[in-house]
Amino acid sequence: MQWMILPYRRYFEFAGRSRRREYWLFALFYLLVLVALNVMFGTNEVAHSPTGFGYGSRLAGGGGLLGSLFGLASLIPALAVSVRRLHDQDRSGWLLLLGLIPLFGGFALLVLMCLDGTRGPNRFGADPKDPGSADVFR
């Protein structure tokens, strides 16, 4: 559980590096909260359209407000952990702008977030898997 909420404790910390575990457990926590809000406040709808039936779900009543507040409160930590994840691979955080490219950008970011970080220290800090290794080589 501590890995899931670590980005909230490092709220405005864009410097440094983050492991894959921190990034993906934060994403899982975010998804679980949205699913829980949908279970409590969601409405499921089946709509008939000229092309067939469509299924959708939305947050109703207070759930929409809670979901919006949670999303807003999670925006900065999500950006920060994403930038730190790119830093772990010795890449610039500006690569997050790839997400603005339709289809390709989201896929490229998904691949980048799955890649392992650089071993040992890099220009963004010590290796988060082995932070003591930076002092050994000095």
C-alpha positions in Angstrom: 0.0 0.0 0.0 2.9 2.4 0.7 4.0 2.2 -3.0 0.5 3.2 -4.1 0.4 6.4 -2.1 4.1 7.3 -2.3 3.4 9.8 -5.2 1.0 11.7 -3.0 3.7 12.0 -0.3 6.1 13.3 -3.1 3.4 15.6 -4.4 5.4 18.3 -6.1 8.6 16.4 -6.5 9.5 16.4 -10.2 13.2 15.8 -9.6 14.7 12.5 -9.0 13.8 9.0 -10.2 10.9 6.6 -9.6 10.8 2.8 -10.1 8.3 1.0 -12.2 6.7 -0.4 -9.1 5.9 3.1 -7.8 4.5 4.2 -11.1 2.3 1.2 -11.8 1.0 0.7 -8.3 0.0 4.4 -8.3 -1.8 3.8 -11.6 -3.5 0.7 -10.0 -4.5 2.7 -6.9 -6.0 5.4 -9.2 -8.0 2.8 -11.2 -9.2 1.1 -8.0 -10.5 4.4 -6.5 -12.3 5.2 -9.8 -13.9 1.7 -9.9 -14.9 2.0 -6.2 -16.5 5.4 -7.0 -18.3 3.9 -10.0 -19.6 1.0 -7.9 -21.0 3.4 -5.2 -22.2 6.2 -7.4 -22.2 5.0 -11.0 -25.1 4.6 -13.3 -24.9 2.0 -16.1 -26.7 2.8 -19.2 -27.6 1.0 -22.4 -28.5 3.3 -25.2 -29.9 2.5 -28.6 -28.3 4.3 -31.5 -28.7 3.9 -35.3 -25.6 1.7 -35.4 -26.7 -0.6 -32.6 -26.6 -0.6 -28.8 -24.1 1.2 -26.8 -23.1 0.6 -23.2 -21.8 3.3 -20.9 -21.2 4.2 -17.3 -21.0 7.6 -15.6 -20.8 8.9 -12.0 -24.0 10.4 -10.9 -24.8 12.9 -8.1 -22.1 13.3 -5.5 -20.0 10.7 -7.2 -19.3 13.0 -10.1 -18.1 15.7 -7.7 -16.0 13.2 -5.7 -14.5 11.7 -8.9 -13.6 15.2 -10.2 -12.0 16.2 -6.9 -10.0 13.0 -6.8 -8.9 13.4 -10.4 -7.9 17.0 -9.7 -6.0 16.1 -6.5 -4.2 13.3 -8.4 -3.2 15.3 -11.4 0.1 16.8 -10.0 1.2 13.5 -8.4 0.5 11.6 -11.7 2.5 14.1 -13.7 5.3 14.1 -11.1 5.6 10.3 -10.9 5.5 10.1 -14.8 8.3 12.6 -15.1 10.4 10.8 -12.4 9.7 7.5 -14.3 11.2 9.0 -17.4 14.1 10.3 -15.4 14.8 6.8 -14.2 15.5 5.9 -17.9 17.7 9.0 -18.2 15.1 10.7 -20.4 13.6 14.2 -20.2 10.3 14.6 -18.6 9.2 16.6 -21.7 8.6 13.3 -23.4 5.3 13.3 -21.6 4.1 15.6 -24.4 4.2 12.5 -26.7 0.8 11.8 -25.1 -0.7 14.7 -27.2 -0.1 12.7 -30.4 -3.2 10.7 -31.1 -2.8 6.9 -30.9 1.0 6.7 -31.4 1.8 9.0 -28.4 -0.2 7.0 -25.8 1.4 3.7 -27.1 4.9 5.2 -27.0 4.4 6.4 -23.4 3.0 3.0 -22.4 6.2 1.4 -23.8 8.4 3.9 -22.1 6.7 3.4 -18.7 7.3 -0.4 -19.0 11.0 -0.2 -19.8 13.6 -0.7 -17.0 15.5 2.2 -15.7 19.3 2.8 -16.1 21.5 0.9 -13.7 23.5 3.0 -11.3 23.3 6.8 -11.0 22.4 9.0 -13.9 22.0 12.7 -14.4 18.8 12.7 -12.5 20.0 11.0 -9.3 20.9 7.7 -7.7 19.5 4.4 -8.8 16.2 3.9 -6.8 16.7 0.2 -6.7 20.2 0.6 -5.2 20.6 4.1 -3.9 23.9 3.2 -2.0 25.7 2.4 -5.3 26.3 6.1 -6.0 28.6 6.4 -3.0 30.6 3.3 -3.8 32.1 4.6 -7.0 33.2 8.0 -5.6 
